[in-house]
Amino acid sequence: MKEQRFYLNIPAHRYLSYYEGVAKNVIATAHDGTTVQFPAESLRRFLTHDGVRGEFRLCYDDANRLISIERLGDTGGK
């Protein structure tokens, strides 16, 4: 299993395009500079009235299939 950590700050009005299905994937830059892409629907449980914000850990298998995503906290980042 592999993992990447990254910070997201997606305002609620921007996440709406993901929620409505207009945008299917989120692309983020991991702390190590690697670009990660994953299904936007995996963030729905983290959505608040302010949007999606915080540090996340994404776990994936050797075929780059998403295993899990978890929110680690709401500190630091951009």
KAPERA-V667680 format. One record per residue. N is the residue number from 0. RES is the residue in one letter. PSI is psi in whole degrees, -180 to 180 (NA if undefined). Layout:
N&RES&PSI / N&RES&PSI
//
This chain:
0&M&138 / 1&K&162 / 2&E&155 / 3&Q&145 / 4&R&141 / 5&F&165 / 6&Y&137 / 7&L&144 / 8&N&84 / 9&I&110 / 10&P&154 / 11&A&-42 / 12&H&-30 / 13&R&-38 / 14&Y&-22 / 15&L&-38 / 16&S&-33 / 17&Y&-45 / 18&Y&-40 / 19&E&-7 / 20&G&3 / 21&V&-44 / 22&A&129 / 23&K&-30 / 24&N&152 / 25&V&137 / 26&I&128 / 27&A&161 / 28&T&121 / 29&A&164 / 30&H&-28 / 31&D&5 / 32&G&-8 / 33&T&142 / 34&T&131 / 35&V&144 / 36&Q&136 / 37&F&162 / 38&P&132 / 39&A&-32 / 40&E&-22 / 41&S&-11 / 42&L&-6 / 43&R&-39 / 44&R&-14 / 45&F&0 / 46&L&129 / 47&T&-180 / 48&H&-20 / 49&D&-11 / 50&G&-147 / 51&V&120 / 52&R&140 / 53&G&-179 / 54&E&137 / 55&F&155 / 56&R&124 / 57&L&126 / 58&C&137 / 59&Y&161 / 60&D&-177 / 61&D&-20 / 62&A&11 / 63&N&27 / 64&R&136 / 65&L&128 / 66&I&-50 / 67&S&161 / 68&I&135 / 69&E&148 / 70&R&128 / 71&L&-29 / 72&G&-179 / 73&D&37 / 74&T&158 / 75&G&-159 / 76&G&-165 / 77&K&NA
//
